Every structure is written in structure tokens, then in C-alpha cells.
Amino acid sequence: MAKTKTLSQAIAERRASPSFDGVPLPPEDLKQILEAGLHAPSGYNMQPWRFVVVQAPEQKRRLRAAAYNQAKVEEASAVIVACGDADGWRKDIDLMLQQGREGGMPESYAAQAKTSVTNFLSGFTTEQMHAWLNKHVMIAFTHMMLMAEVMGYDTAPMEGFEQDKVHEALRLPMSYWVVALLAVGHLQGPDKYNGGRFDLAHTVFGEEFGKPLK
Ligand SMILES: Cc1cc2nc3c(=O)[nH]c(=O)nc-3n(C[C@H](O)[C@H](O)[C@H](O)COP(=O)(O)O)c2cc1C
């Protein structure tokens, strides 16, 4: 593991790495990164995320072909393919409630949660489900990205891929929706320029739209 950083340093210094050296990740580091994602919050604690970790050279080549031939897909030590499972909640609701009860979920909540979750999610259109999955998967994804950066790794988030091709390359079930790819490894060569960020006055309001934050 490289030199660790504080979360503030990781946030300030993180760049979307343009190129990686491909040295394999120690399995315990990979696990720590993945576990950080699994700790993310989600609506009703339904945890609809699923991840496919691609490390084998042949699979990285296939994934690269599904990702507009982006070289970093093949160069990275690992690519975490972040997906949502549109049917996950149906299968997982009892497990979620059991774990919740073990952790102290009030019985009154547990008793009505199954109906609430079913009522909320079963009426979703495909587009609404994809939006719901995107929202949750990206929180877990960001936890992983920042944990990797804190641990001294470099990362690159990617939305440049073709849904159908990633499905085919990874043999994903039909209910899976690919949200983003996260390349993890060590930077090779020069880092990306810092593109800067819009400041608070441009992007943040206080109390209502248009009013500056005091
Ligand atoms: C969800 C997401 C998808 C992205 N997809 C790609 C991509 O497919 N290819 C790429 O080279 N960069 C991609 N980027 C990187 C962005 O271009 C980069 O984050 C942005 O320019 C800001 O640069 P910085 O992250 O180095 O500060 C993506 C970033 C995010 C957050």
C-alpha cells in the first residue's frame, strides 16, 4: 500500500488518472476498498448495488472493448464495474429486515417496511428504476473511490462504456444496470491537469434558489 492520506487530502488531490502501471492490488486492499462501498447508505437500506471486479488480463481486454477502447481499463490493476440490480430488492428484503432486527430495527418499522418498499418500488418504470439505481450505486462507488485514494491508490471513474457490450463481456443478468466503471491502481506517467471547480457563489444557495449562502 502506498502512503495513506487524510480524507481531506484525498478529496483535494484526487484526479481522474489518465494511465496506470497495472501492478496487481493486494487482495486485502481490494477488499478494504470494496467494503467501504458496502457501508454506503441507501433508501430503506436496500443496498441495490452489485459489483464485478475485473482483474484478469483477458477480461480487462474484453471490458476495454466495451468501454470505447479506453486504455486505462486494461492498464488499471482492477476495474470495479458498478451495477444496480433492478430485482435485488425483491430477493433481499427479508435479509435486510433480518439484519435490521439484529441491529435494533424497531419491530413496528420492520412490520410495515415490506409493504412500504414493495409499494414504492414495484410501480417504477424502467427509467425510474435506473434513476433510483444510479442514485444508490454512485454513493457506494464514491465511498470506494475515496477509500482507494485515502489508501494511496489512484482512481479513474468512467461512464464511457456501452451497456449491452459490458453485459455481454461480463455475462450480467438482465436485471443488472451498469452505472459506472472505477479503475483503481497506481498512476503511471503524468497526472491529469487540475480542471478546477466552480466556487460556492456559483453553485450553492442559502435557504432558497438565487439567494447567496451567508
Ligand atoms: C461518473 C463519471 C464518469 C466519467 N467518465 C469518464 C470516462 O469515461 N473517461 C474519462 O477519461 N474520464 C471520465 N471521467 C473523468 C472526468 O472527466 C473527470 O473527473 C473530470 O474532468 C474532472 O477531473 P478530475 O476528476 O481529475 O478532477 C468521469 C468522471 C465521472 C465522475
The ligand as a Tripos MOL2 file, in Angstrom:
@<TRIPOS>MOLECULE
LIG
   31    33     1     0     0
SMALL
NO_CHARGES

@<TRIPOS>ATOM
      1 C1        -19.2890    9.4390  -13.4740 C.3       1 LIG1
      2 C2        -18.0290    9.8730  -14.1880 C.ar      1 LIG1
      3 C3        -17.7660    9.3490  -15.4320 C.ar      1 LIG1
      4 C4        -16.5660    9.6660  -16.0960 C.ar      1 LIG1
      5 N1        -16.2760    9.0390  -17.2710 N.ar      1 LIG1
      6 C5        -15.0460    9.1970  -17.8070 C.ar      1 LIG1
      7 C6        -14.6520    8.4040  -18.9180 C.ar      1 LIG1
      8 O1        -15.3830    7.5390  -19.4000 O.2       1 LIG1
      9 N2        -13.4220    8.6050  -19.4320 N.ar      1 LIG1
     10 C7        -12.5580    9.5120  -18.8930 C.ar      1 LIG1
     11 O2        -11.4230    9.6440  -19.4070 O.2       1 LIG1
     12 N3        -12.8880   10.2780  -17.8270 N.ar      1 LIG1
     13 C8        -14.1140   10.1150  -17.2680 C.ar      1 LIG1
     14 N4        -14.4560   10.8320  -16.1310 N.ar      1 LIG1
     15 C9        -13.4650   11.7320  -15.5280 C.3       1 LIG1
     16 C10       -13.8540   13.1950  -15.6520 C.3       1 LIG1
     17 O3        -13.5570   13.6660  -16.9320 O.3       1 LIG1
     18 C11       -13.0840   13.9800  -14.5650 C.3       1 LIG1
     19 O4        -13.4960   13.5090  -13.3020 O.3       1 LIG1
     20 C12       -13.3460   15.4820  -14.6680 C.3       1 LIG1
     21 O5        -12.8340   16.0070  -15.8620 O.3       1 LIG1
     22 C13       -12.7020   16.2400  -13.5170 C.3       1 LIG1
     23 O6        -11.3240   15.8980  -13.4240 O.3       1 LIG1
     24 P1        -10.7060   15.3400  -12.0680 P.3       1 LIG1
     25 O7        -11.5600   14.1770  -11.6530 O.co2     1 LIG1
     26 O8         -9.3230   14.9050  -12.4280 O.co2     1 LIG1
     27 O9        -10.7320   16.4460  -11.0970 O.co2     1 LIG1
     28 C14       -15.6560   10.5640  -15.4970 C.ar      1 LIG1
     29 C15       -15.9710   11.1180  -14.2520 C.ar      1 LIG1
     30 C16       -17.1230   10.7670  -13.5960 C.ar      1 LIG1
     31 C17       -17.3970   11.3200  -12.2300 C.3       1 LIG1
@<TRIPOS>BOND
     1     1     2 1
     2     2     3 ar
     3     2    30 ar
     4     3     4 ar
     5     4     5 ar
     6     4    28 ar
     7     5     6 ar
     8     6     7 ar
     9     6    13 1
    10     7     8 2
    11     7     9 ar
    12     9    10 ar
    13    10    11 2
    14    10    12 ar
    15    12    13 ar
    16    13    14 ar
    17    14    15 1
    18    14    28 ar
    19    15    16 1
    20    16    17 1
    21    16    18 1
    22    18    19 1
    23    18    20 1
    24    20    21 1
    25    20    22 1
    26    22    23 1
    27    23    24 1
    28    24    25 2
    29    24    26 1
    30    24    27 1
    31    28    29 ar
    32    29    30 ar
    33    30    31 1
@<TRIPOS>SUBSTRUCTURE
     1 LIG1         1 GROUP 0 **** ****
